[in-house]
Amino acid sequence: MPTPFPHQLSGASFLAERKAALLADDPRVGKTGAAIIACDYVFARKILVVTTSSGRPNWAREFRDWGFPRRVQVVYSGSERVRADAEVVIVGWGMVYDKRLLPQLQARQWDVLIPDEAHYAKNPDAKRTKALYDTLAPRALFAWPLTGTPVPNGPNDLHPMLVALAPERLLANDATGWPDVTAYHAFVRRYCTVKPRWVAGRRIDVVTGGKNLDELRERLDGFWLRRTQQDVGIGRPIFSLFTVTPGNFGSGPLKAALADIDPLAGDILAAAEAGDTATLEMHMGPLRRITGQMKAYAVIEALKEEFEDGMDKIVLMAWHSDVLKLLAEGLSQYGVVGIDGATPPTIRQRMVDIFQRGDARVFCGQIQAAGEAIDLSSSANLMFVEPSFTPKDLAQAAMRITNHTQTRQALVRVCALEGSIDEALMRIVTRKVASIRQLMEH
């Protein structure tokens, strides 16, 4: 069993002392170990973990490493039967509402429910949110959500969790003058800034930020615990922009695409500022693929020089699988492994292990598939060849190269095409990464 860090023991105590509590430590701080130790503290024998598809084998391994001996079942399909003797059941967010699986989970009384990456249940209307909080949470003695990004878009992301697990914190308080914010719209009016937008011919309010955050933090005091990487002695990654020029690699298609986008540049940059990913995807989706390919060629040439100058290893993140394929082919001489959305869960850890022990010097990861629940800290260099438009995704993925054993300063570069709208967008995204923690760290 690994030796827990003091902050993991204090995090475990925080959870074990509360029927419902949010552990909101930064990624890589050690939430998984803390939660498992907390299960030991309360002598839990029936534990349900809801996590990402990629996180399931990791949780199984962590239970074997950290906790009391327990029989663990990882469920990979909604058609599977939950074993009667399973003391730890680990399921994915994508199946938690499956009509075949959910009744099996609901039929049990759980000692502990652990929603890992709990921001996946931020939409009050989503099936997984309803399955978690309406169906499963009432069947658990303890409920301990874990996430390093509890407010990926705005304070409203917290509401489904609070109304289900800590409704008393949303009630009116005469002593403080706090209003009742149990209703979602009341919560948004009190703690969110909104901007009206017209979508499909109707007006909707889009959350653009937060307000009255000191008051909200006071309401949450005692419900959540958050330690940053800096708090526990882990250096935070330094972000910078890495500009490249497309050279002769397909400049014709790129110029044509940029010409089509140019009249919409103002609207696109405004959407980026507002976090309107739907608009960005609509206008920038095709261009992102083309720019990703152009940047891949330029990055390959730049990295070959960096390897010659002594760079040991690097993690590359991209959005499209064809961009990852270009990178892997162009850098194959250095040894390449990676993870994308098609990588089976049973193969994921093998790819990570190969990279971690040094048998490959390049790791190519698809942001959504490789941005959580893996450790790539044998490298201190990461580059986003093409990004997500959501700053939270970048912040999470960047922390794959940080942990307690990382002795070097972690450096993260966001690749941008010089002088284009891509560069302007990347400047907005990197700036948002730096400010995303306002609520949690003030």
Secondary structure as a PSIPRED ss2 file (coil, helix, strand):
# PSIPRED VFORMAT (PSIPRED V4.0)

   1 M C   1.000  0.000  0.000
   2 P C   1.000  0.000  0.000
   3 T C   1.000  0.000  0.000
   4 P C   1.000  0.000  0.000
   5 F C   1.000  0.000  0.000
   6 P H   0.000  1.000  0.000
   7 H H   0.000  1.000  0.000
   8 Q H   0.000  1.000  0.000
   9 L H   0.000  1.000  0.000
  10 S H   0.000  1.000  0.000
  11 G H   0.000  1.000  0.000
  12 A H   0.000  1.000  0.000
  13 S H   0.000  1.000  0.000
  14 F H   0.000  1.000  0.000
  15 L H   0.000  1.000  0.000
  16 A H   0.000  1.000  0.000
  17 E C   1.000  0.000  0.000
  18 R C   1.000  0.000  0.000
  19 K C   1.000  0.000  0.000
  20 A E   0.000  0.000  1.000
  21 A C   1.000  0.000  0.000
  22 L E   0.000  0.000  1.000
  23 L E   0.000  0.000  1.000
  24 A C   1.000  0.000  0.000
  25 D C   1.000  0.000  0.000
  26 D C   1.000  0.000  0.000
  27 P C   1.000  0.000  0.000
  28 R C   1.000  0.000  0.000
  29 V C   1.000  0.000  0.000
  30 G C   1.000  0.000  0.000
  31 K H   0.000  1.000  0.000
  32 T H   0.000  1.000  0.000
  33 G H   0.000  1.000  0.000
  34 A H   0.000  1.000  0.000
  35 A H   0.000  1.000  0.000
  36 I H   0.000  1.000  0.000
  37 I H   0.000  1.000  0.000
  38 A H   0.000  1.000  0.000
  39 C H   0.000  1.000  0.000
  40 D H   0.000  1.000  0.000
  41 Y H   0.000  1.000  0.000
  42 V C   1.000  0.000  0.000
  43 F C   1.000  0.000  0.000
  44 A C   1.000  0.000  0.000
  45 R C   1.000  0.000  0.000
  46 K C   1.000  0.000  0.000
  47 I E   0.000  0.000  1.000
  48 L E   0.000  0.000  1.000
  49 V E   0.000  0.000  1.000
  50 V E   0.000  0.000  1.000
  51 T E   0.000  0.000  1.000
  52 T C   1.000  0.000  0.000
  53 S C   1.000  0.000  0.000
  54 S C   1.000  0.000  0.000
  55 G C   1.000  0.000  0.000
  56 R H   0.000  1.000  0.000
  57 P H   0.000  1.000  0.000
  58 N H   0.000  1.000  0.000
  59 W H   0.000  1.000  0.000
  60 A H   0.000  1.000  0.000
  61 R H   0.000  1.000  0.000
  62 E H   0.000  1.000  0.000
  63 F H   0.000  1.000  0.000
  64 R H   0.000  1.000  0.000
  65 D H   0.000  1.000  0.000
  66 W H   0.000  1.000  0.000
  67 G C   1.000  0.000  0.000
  68 F C   1.000  0.000  0.000
  69 P C   1.000  0.000  0.000
  70 R C   1.000  0.000  0.000
  71 R C   1.000  0.000  0.000
  72 V E   0.000  0.000  1.000
  73 Q E   0.000  0.000  1.000
  74 V E   0.000  0.000  1.000
  75 V C   1.000  0.000  0.000
  76 Y C   1.000  0.000  0.000
  77 S C   1.000  0.000  0.000
  78 G C   1.000  0.000  0.000
  79 S C   1.000  0.000  0.000
  80 E C   1.000  0.000  0.000
  81 R C   1.000  0.000  0.000
  82 V C   1.000  0.000  0.000
  83 R C   1.000  0.000  0.000
  84 A C   1.000  0.000  0.000
  85 D C   1.000  0.000  0.000
  86 A C   1.000  0.000  0.000
  87 E C   1.000  0.000  0.000
  88 V E   0.000  0.000  1.000
  89 V E   0.000  0.000  1.000
  90 I E   0.000  0.000  1.000
  91 V E   0.000  0.000  1.000
  92 G E   0.000  0.000  1.000
  93 W H   0.000  1.000  0.000
  94 G H   0.000  1.000  0.000
  95 M H   0.000  1.000  0.000
  96 V C   1.000  0.000  0.000
  97 Y C   1.000  0.000  0.000
  98 D C   1.000  0.000  0.000
  99 K C   1.000  0.000  0.000
 100 R C   1.000  0.000  0.000
 101 L C   1.000  0.000  0.000
 102 L H   0.000  1.000  0.000
 103 P H   0.000  1.000  0.000
 104 Q H   0.000  1.000  0.000
 105 L H   0.000  1.000  0.000
 106 Q H   0.000  1.000  0.000
 107 A C   1.000  0.000  0.000
 108 R C   1.000  0.000  0.000
 109 Q C   1.000  0.000  0.000
 110 W E   0.000  0.000  1.000
 111 D E   0.000  0.000  1.000
 112 V E   0.000  0.000  1.000
 113 L E   0.000  0.000  1.000
 114 I E   0.000  0.000  1.000
 115 P E   0.000  0.000  1.000
 116 D E   0.000  0.000  1.000
 117 E C   1.000  0.000  0.000
 118 A H   0.000  1.000  0.000
 119 H H   0.000  1.000  0.000
 120 Y H   0.000  1.000  0.000
 121 A H   0.000  1.000  0.000
 122 K C   1.000  0.000  0.000
 123 N C   1.000  0.000  0.000
 124 P C   1.000  0.000  0.000
 125 D C   1.000  0.000  0.000
 126 A C   1.000  0.000  0.000
 127 K H   0.000  1.000  0.000
 128 R H   0.000  1.000  0.000
 129 T H   0.000  1.000  0.000
 130 K H   0.000  1.000  0.000
 131 A H   0.000  1.000  0.000
 132 L H   0.000  1.000  0.000
 133 Y H   0.000  1.000  0.000
 134 D H   0.000  1.000  0.000
 135 T H   0.000  1.000  0.000
 136 L H   0.000  1.000  0.000
 137 A H   0.000  1.000  0.000
 138 P H   0.000  1.000  0.000
 139 R H   0.000  1.000  0.000
 140 A E   0.000  0.000  1.000
 141 L E   0.000  0.000  1.000
 142 F E   0.000  0.000  1.000
 143 A E   0.000  0.000  1.000
 144 W C   1.000  0.000  0.000
 145 P C   1.000  0.000  0.000
 146 L E   0.000  0.000  1.000
 147 T C   1.000  0.000  0.000
 148 G C   1.000  0.000  0.000
 149 T C   1.000  0.000  0.000
 150 P C   1.000  0.000  0.000
 151 V C   1.000  0.000  0.000
 152 P C   1.000  0.000  0.000
 153 N C   1.000  0.000  0.000
 154 G C   1.000  0.000  0.000
 155 P H   0.000  1.000  0.000
 156 N H   0.000  1.000  0.000
 157 D H   0.000  1.000  0.000
 158 L H   0.000  1.000  0.000
 159 H H   0.000  1.000  0.000
 160 P H   0.000  1.000  0.000
 161 M H   0.000  1.000  0.000
 162 L H   0.000  1.000  0.000
 163 V H   0.000  1.000  0.000
 164 A H   0.000  1.000  0.000
 165 L H   0.000  1.000  0.000
 166 A C   1.000  0.000  0.000
 167 P H   0.000  1.000  0.000
 168 E H   0.000  1.000  0.000
 169 R H   0.000  1.000  0.000
 170 L H   0.000  1.000  0.000
 171 L C   1.000  0.000  0.000
 172 A C   1.000  0.000  0.000
 173 N E   0.000  0.000  1.000
 174 D C   1.000  0.000  0.000
 175 A C   1.000  0.000  0.000
 176 T C   1.000  0.000  0.000
 177 G C   1.000  0.000  0.000
 178 W E   0.000  0.000  1.000
 179 P C   1.000  0.000  0.000
 180 D C   1.000  0.000  0.000
 181 V C   1.000  0.000  0.000
 182 T C   1.000  0.000  0.000
 183 A C   1.000  0.000  0.000
 184 Y H   0.000  1.000  0.000
 185 H H   0.000  1.000  0.000
 186 A H   0.000  1.000  0.000
 187 F H   0.000  1.000  0.000
 188 V H   0.000  1.000  0.000
 189 R H   0.000  1.000  0.000
 190 R H   0.000  1.000  0.000
 191 Y H   0.000  1.000  0.000
 192 C E   0.000  0.000  1.000
 193 T E   0.000  0.000  1.000
 194 V E   0.000  0.000  1.000
 195 K E   0.000  0.000  1.000
 196 P E   0.000  0.000  1.000
 197 R E   0.000  0.000  1.000
 198 W E   0.000  0.000  1.000
 199 V E   0.000  0.000  1.000
 200 A C   1.000  0.000  0.000
 201 G C   1.000  0.000  0.000
 202 R E   0.000  0.000  1.000
 203 R E   0.000  0.000  1.000
 204 I E   0.000  0.000  1.000
 205 D E   0.000  0.000  1.000
 206 V E   0.000  0.000  1.000
 207 V E   0.000  0.000  1.000
 208 T E   0.000  0.000  1.000
 209 G E   0.000  0.000  1.000
 210 G E   0.000  0.000  1.000
 211 K C   1.000  0.000  0.000
 212 N C   1.000  0.000  0.000
 213 L H   0.000  1.000  0.000
 214 D H   0.000  1.000  0.000
 215 E H   0.000  1.000  0.000
 216 L H   0.000  1.000  0.000
 217 R H   0.000  1.000  0.000
 218 E H   0.000  1.000  0.000
 219 R H   0.000  1.000  0.000
 220 L H   0.000  1.000  0.000
 221 D E   0.000  0.000  1.000
 222 G C   1.000  0.000  0.000
 223 F C   1.000  0.000  0.000
 224 W E   0.000  0.000  1.000
 225 L E   0.000  0.000  1.000
 226 R C   1.000  0.000  0.000
 227 R C   1.000  0.000  0.000
 228 T C   1.000  0.000  0.000
 229 Q C   1.000  0.000  0.000
 230 Q C   1.000  0.000  0.000
 231 D C   1.000  0.000  0.000
 232 V C   1.000  0.000  0.000
 233 G C   1.000  0.000  0.000
 234 I C   1.000  0.000  0.000
 235 G C   1.000  0.000  0.000
 236 R C   1.000  0.000  0.000
 237 P C   1.000  0.000  0.000
 238 I E   0.000  0.000  1.000
 239 F E   0.000  0.000  1.000
 240 S E   0.000  0.000  1.000
 241 L E   0.000  0.000  1.000
 242 F E   0.000  0.000  1.000
 243 T E   0.000  0.000  1.000
 244 V E   0.000  0.000  1.000
 245 T C   1.000  0.000  0.000
 246 P C   1.000  0.000  0.000
 247 G C   1.000  0.000  0.000
 248 N C   1.000  0.000  0.000
 249 F C   1.000  0.000  0.000
 250 G C   1.000  0.000  0.000
 251 S H   0.000  1.000  0.000
 252 G H   0.000  1.000  0.000
 253 P H   0.000  1.000  0.000
 254 L H   0.000  1.000  0.000
 255 K H   0.000  1.000  0.000
 256 A H   0.000  1.000  0.000
 257 A H   0.000  1.000  0.000
 258 L H   0.000  1.000  0.000
 259 A H   0.000  1.000  0.000
 260 D H   0.000  1.000  0.000
 261 I H   0.000  1.000  0.000
 262 D H   0.000  1.000  0.000
 263 P H   0.000  1.000  0.000
 264 L H   0.000  1.000  0.000
 265 A H   0.000  1.000  0.000
 266 G H   0.000  1.000  0.000
 267 D H   0.000  1.000  0.000
 268 I H   0.000  1.000  0.000
 269 L H   0.000  1.000  0.000
 270 A H   0.000  1.000  0.000
 271 A H   0.000  1.000  0.000
 272 A H   0.000  1.000  0.000
 273 E H   0.000  1.000  0.000
 274 A H   0.000  1.000  0.000
 275 G C   1.000  0.000  0.000
 276 D C   1.000  0.000  0.000
 277 T H   0.000  1.000  0.000
 278 A H   0.000  1.000  0.000
 279 T H   0.000  1.000  0.000
 280 L H   0.000  1.000  0.000
 281 E H   0.000  1.000  0.000
 282 M H   0.000  1.000  0.000
 283 H H   0.000  1.000  0.000
 284 M H   0.000  1.000  0.000
 285 G H   0.000  1.000  0.000
 286 P H   0.000  1.000  0.000
 287 L H   0.000  1.000  0.000
 288 R H   0.000  1.000  0.000
 289 R H   0.000  1.000  0.000
 290 I H   0.000  1.000  0.000
 291 T H   0.000  1.000  0.000
 292 G H   0.000  1.000  0.000
 293 Q H   0.000  1.000  0.000
 294 M H   0.000  1.000  0.000
 295 K H   0.000  1.000  0.000
 296 A H   0.000  1.000  0.000
 297 Y H   0.000  1.000  0.000
 298 A H   0.000  1.000  0.000
 299 V H   0.000  1.000  0.000
 300 I H   0.000  1.000  0.000
 301 E H   0.000  1.000  0.000
 302 A H   0.000  1.000  0.000
 303 L H   0.000  1.000  0.000
 304 K H   0.000  1.000  0.000
 305 E H   0.000  1.000  0.000
 306 E H   0.000  1.000  0.000
 307 F H   0.000  1.000  0.000
 308 E H   0.000  1.000  0.000
 309 D C   1.000  0.000  0.000
 310 G C   1.000  0.000  0.000
 311 M C   1.000  0.000  0.000
 312 D C   1.000  0.000  0.000
 313 K C   1.000  0.000  0.000
 314 I E   0.000  0.000  1.000
 315 V E   0.000  0.000  1.000
 316 L E   0.000  0.000  1.000
 317 M E   0.000  0.000  1.000
 318 A E   0.000  0.000  1.000
 319 W C   1.000  0.000  0.000
 320 H C   1.000  0.000  0.000
 321 S H   0.000  1.000  0.000
 322 D H   0.000  1.000  0.000
 323 V H   0.000  1.000  0.000
 324 L H   0.000  1.000  0.000
 325 K H   0.000  1.000  0.000
 326 L H   0.000  1.000  0.000
 327 L H   0.000  1.000  0.000
 328 A H   0.000  1.000  0.000
 329 E H   0.000  1.000  0.000
 330 G H   0.000  1.000  0.000
 331 L C   1.000  0.000  0.000
 332 S H   0.000  1.000  0.000
 333 Q H   0.000  1.000  0.000
 334 Y H   0.000  1.000  0.000
 335 G C   1.000  0.000  0.000
 336 V E   0.000  0.000  1.000
 337 V E   0.000  0.000  1.000
 338 G E   0.000  0.000  1.000
 339 I E   0.000  0.000  1.000
 340 D C   1.000  0.000  0.000
 341 G C   1.000  0.000  0.000
 342 A C   1.000  0.000  0.000
 343 T C   1.000  0.000  0.000
 344 P C   1.000  0.000  0.000
 345 P H   0.000  1.000  0.000
 346 T H   0.000  1.000  0.000
 347 I H   0.000  1.000  0.000
 348 R H   0.000  1.000  0.000
 349 Q H   0.000  1.000  0.000
 350 R H   0.000  1.000  0.000
 351 M H   0.000  1.000  0.000
 352 V H   0.000  1.000  0.000
 353 D H   0.000  1.000  0.000
 354 I H   0.000  1.000  0.000
 355 F H   0.000  1.000  0.000
 356 Q H   0.000  1.000  0.000
 357 R C   1.000  0.000  0.000
 358 G C   1.000  0.000  0.000
 359 D C   1.000  0.000  0.000
 360 A C   1.000  0.000  0.000
 361 R C   1.000  0.000  0.000
 362 V E   0.000  0.000  1.000
 363 F E   0.000  0.000  1.000
 364 C E   0.000  0.000  1.000
 365 G E   0.000  0.000  1.000
 366 Q E   0.000  0.000  1.000
 367 I H   0.000  1.000  0.000
 368 Q H   0.000  1.000  0.000
 369 A H   0.000  1.000  0.000
 370 A H   0.000  1.000  0.000
 371 G C   1.000  0.000  0.000
 372 E C   1.000  0.000  0.000
 373 A C   1.000  0.000  0.000
 374 I C   1.000  0.000  0.000
 375 D C   1.000  0.000  0.000
 376 L C   1.000  0.000  0.000
 377 S C   1.000  0.000  0.000
 378 S C   1.000  0.000  0.000
 379 S C   1.000  0.000  0.000
 380 A C   1.000  0.000  0.000
 381 N E   0.000  0.000  1.000
 382 L E   0.000  0.000  1.000
 383 M E   0.000  0.000  1.000
 384 F E   0.000  0.000  1.000
 385 V C   1.000  0.000  0.000
 386 E C   1.000  0.000  0.000
 387 P C   1.000  0.000  0.000
 388 S C   1.000  0.000  0.000
 389 F C   1.000  0.000  0.000
 390 T C   1.000  0.000  0.000
 391 P H   0.000  1.000  0.000
 392 K H   0.000  1.000  0.000
 393 D H   0.000  1.000  0.000
 394 L H   0.000  1.000  0.000
 395 A H   0.000  1.000  0.000
 396 Q H   0.000  1.000  0.000
 397 A H   0.000  1.000  0.000
 398 A H   0.000  1.000  0.000
 399 M H   0.000  1.000  0.000
 400 R H   0.000  1.000  0.000
 401 I H   0.000  1.000  0.000
 402 T C   1.000  0.000  0.000
 403 N C   1.000  0.000  0.000
 404 H C   1.000  0.000  0.000
 405 T C   1.000  0.000  0.000
 406 Q C   1.000  0.000  0.000
 407 T C   1.000  0.000  0.000
 408 R C   1.000  0.000  0.000
 409 Q C   1.000  0.000  0.000
 410 A C   1.000  0.000  0.000
 411 L E   0.000  0.000  1.000
 412 V E   0.000  0.000  1.000
 413 R E   0.000  0.000  1.000
 414 V E   0.000  0.000  1.000
 415 C E   0.000  0.000  1.000
 416 A E   0.000  0.000  1.000
 417 L E   0.000  0.000  1.000
 418 E C   1.000  0.000  0.000
 419 G C   1.000  0.000  0.000
 420 S C   1.000  0.000  0.000
 421 I H   0.000  1.000  0.000
 422 D H   0.000  1.000  0.000
 423 E H   0.000  1.000  0.000
 424 A H   0.000  1.000  0.000
 425 L H   0.000  1.000  0.000
 426 M H   0.000  1.000  0.000
 427 R H   0.000  1.000  0.000
 428 I H   0.000  1.000  0.000
 429 V H   0.000  1.000  0.000
 430 T H   0.000  1.000  0.000
 431 R H   0.000  1.000  0.000
 432 K H   0.000  1.000  0.000
 433 V H   0.000  1.000  0.000
 434 A H   0.000  1.000  0.000
 435 S H   0.000  1.000  0.000
 436 I C   1.000  0.000  0.000
 437 R C   1.000  0.000  0.000
 438 Q H   0.000  1.000  0.000
 439 L H   0.000  1.000  0.000
 440 M H   0.000  1.000  0.000
 441 E H   0.000  1.000  0.000
 442 H C   1.000  0.000  0.000
